[in-house]
Amino acid sequence: MFVVARAPNSRARSHLDEGIGGGDGVVTSADGEYALFSRPYHLPGVETTVSVALAAVRGEPTGAARGRVAEAVAAAKRDLDPGERLAGGGELVYGVVERADATPNAVPLELLAGAELRRPVERDQTPTDDDVALDRGSFLYRLRALGDDLSDQP
């Protein structure tokens, strides 16, 4: 996933400069107004003040998920055949971030490690629950099910 941040003024640009620390995989525009983050970063100088203000003024929690908005699912790198074993990435599948409500039967990428295909999956298609045999007794599967149950509660 990628995040593009806009620094609308010189103070915000200086915070981005301090948080980036000289490269680290961040690409900035020539004028310094935009920064592209290609992996997670923590910018305490920006985040802390916003978190404190939201908690104190609005009573809103920060750093807490409000629901599942996106899902990392797999897509086949090539046509896949029944009997092939998948990994959570690697030679056979790649990760795709989709809207969570657009992928109701897709298997989350993290659950595919060791899963065996039951049905063929065409290149660039997303394996569904019906396409793979998952280890439903694994710790990761149970943890994911717990998270799913909690996200269904109001």
C-alpha positions as CSV (number, residue, x, y, z in Angstrom):
1,M,0.0,0.0,0.0
2,F,1.1,3.5,-0.6
3,V,0.3,6.8,1.1
4,V,0.6,10.2,-0.5
5,A,0.9,13.0,2.1
6,R,0.6,16.7,1.3
7,A,2.5,19.3,3.3
8,P,0.5,22.5,2.6
9,N,3.0,24.8,4.4
10,S,6.7,25.1,5.3
11,R,6.1,23.9,8.9
12,A,4.4,20.7,7.7
13,R,7.3,20.2,5.2
14,S,9.8,20.5,7.9
15,H,8.0,17.8,9.9
16,L,8.1,15.5,6.9
17,D,11.8,16.2,6.5
18,E,12.5,15.4,10.1
19,G,10.4,12.2,10.0
20,I,11.8,10.9,6.8
21,G,15.5,10.9,7.9
22,G,17.2,11.1,4.6
23,G,15.5,8.8,2.1
24,D,14.2,5.5,3.6
25,G,12.2,4.7,0.5
26,V,10.2,7.9,0.5
27,V,9.8,9.9,-2.7
28,T,9.1,13.6,-2.5
29,S,8.0,16.1,-5.2
30,A,10.6,18.6,-6.3
31,D,8.9,21.4,-4.4
32,G,8.6,19.3,-1.2
33,E,4.8,19.6,-1.0
34,Y,4.1,15.9,-1.6
35,A,5.6,12.8,-0.2
36,L,5.0,9.2,-1.3
37,F,5.4,6.6,1.5
38,S,5.9,3.1,0.2
39,R,5.9,1.4,3.7
40,P,4.7,2.4,7.1
41,Y,6.3,5.3,8.9
42,H,5.7,6.8,12.3
43,L,5.8,10.7,12.4
44,P,5.4,11.5,16.1
45,G,5.8,15.2,15.6
46,V,2.7,15.2,13.5
47,E,0.7,12.3,14.9
48,T,1.0,13.1,18.6
49,T,-0.5,16.5,18.5
50,V,-3.4,15.3,16.3
51,S,-4.0,12.3,18.6
52,V,-4.0,14.5,21.8
53,A,-6.4,17.0,20.2
54,L,-8.8,14.4,19.0
55,A,-8.9,12.7,22.4
56,A,-9.2,15.9,24.4
57,V,-11.5,17.9,22.3
58,R,-13.7,15.3,20.6
59,G,-13.3,12.3,22.9
60,E,-12.3,10.2,19.9
61,P,-9.9,7.3,20.3
62,T,-6.8,7.3,18.0
63,G,-4.9,4.3,16.7
64,A,-8.0,2.1,16.9
65,A,-9.6,0.5,13.9
66,R,-13.1,1.7,13.2
67,G,-13.9,-1.2,10.9
68,R,-12.4,-3.2,8.1
69,V,-12.1,-0.9,5.0
70,A,-9.6,-2.7,2.9
71,E,-8.4,-6.3,2.6
72,A,-5.1,-7.7,1.3
73,V,-6.0,-10.6,-0.9
74,A,-4.1,-12.7,-3.4
75,A,-4.1,-12.8,-7.2
76,A,-2.6,-15.6,-9.2
77,K,0.7,-14.9,-11.0
78,R,-0.2,-17.6,-13.6
79,D,-2.9,-20.1,-14.1
80,L,-2.9,-22.4,-11.1
81,D,-4.0,-26.0,-10.9
82,P,-5.7,-28.1,-8.2
83,G,-3.2,-29.7,-5.8
84,E,-0.7,-26.8,-5.9
85,R,0.2,-25.4,-2.5
86,L,0.2,-21.6,-2.0
87,A,2.3,-19.3,0.2
88,G,1.2,-15.9,1.4
89,G,3.0,-14.4,-1.6
90,G,5.9,-15.8,-3.4
91,E,6.1,-17.6,-6.8
92,L,2.4,-18.3,-7.3
93,V,0.4,-15.3,-6.0
94,Y,0.9,-11.6,-5.3
95,G,-0.9,-9.3,-2.9
96,V,-3.7,-6.9,-4.0
97,V,-5.4,-4.4,-1.7
98,E,-9.1,-4.3,-2.4
99,R,-12.1,-2.7,-0.7
100,A,-13.3,-5.1,2.0
101,D,-16.9,-5.0,0.9
102,A,-15.8,-5.9,-2.7
103,T,-14.1,-9.1,-1.7
104,P,-16.6,-11.1,0.5
105,N,-15.4,-14.6,-0.5
106,A,-11.7,-13.8,-1.2
107,V,-9.2,-15.5,1.1
108,P,-7.1,-13.0,3.0
109,L,-3.5,-13.2,1.8
110,E,-2.1,-14.1,5.3
111,L,-4.2,-17.2,5.4
112,L,-2.9,-18.8,2.2
113,A,0.4,-20.0,3.5
114,G,0.3,-23.8,3.0
115,A,-3.2,-23.8,1.5
116,E,-3.9,-26.4,-1.2
117,L,-5.9,-25.5,-4.3
118,R,-9.0,-27.5,-4.8
119,R,-10.0,-25.8,-8.1
120,P,-8.2,-24.1,-10.9
121,V,-7.6,-20.3,-10.5
122,E,-6.8,-18.3,-13.6
123,R,-4.0,-15.7,-13.8
124,D,-4.8,-12.5,-12.0
125,Q,-7.9,-14.0,-10.4
126,T,-8.4,-14.0,-6.6
127,P,-8.7,-17.4,-4.9
128,T,-12.0,-17.7,-2.9
129,D,-12.9,-19.9,0.0
130,D,-14.2,-22.5,-2.4
131,D,-10.9,-22.6,-4.4
132,V,-8.6,-23.5,-1.5
133,A,-8.4,-25.9,1.5
134,L,-7.4,-23.8,4.5
135,D,-6.0,-25.0,7.8
136,R,-9.0,-23.9,9.8
137,G,-7.3,-25.1,13.0
138,S,-4.2,-22.9,12.7
139,F,-3.6,-20.1,15.2
140,L,-3.7,-17.5,12.4
141,Y,-7.0,-18.7,11.1
142,R,-8.5,-18.7,14.6
143,L,-7.1,-15.2,15.2
144,R,-8.6,-13.9,12.0
145,A,-12.0,-15.5,12.8
146,L,-11.9,-13.8,16.2
147,G,-11.2,-10.4,14.5
148,D,-14.0,-11.0,12.0
149,D,-16.4,-11.7,14.9
150,L,-15.4,-8.6,16.7
151,S,-15.7,-6.4,13.6
152,D,-19.3,-7.7,13.1
153,Q,-20.3,-6.3,16.5
154,P,-21.8,-2.8,16.8
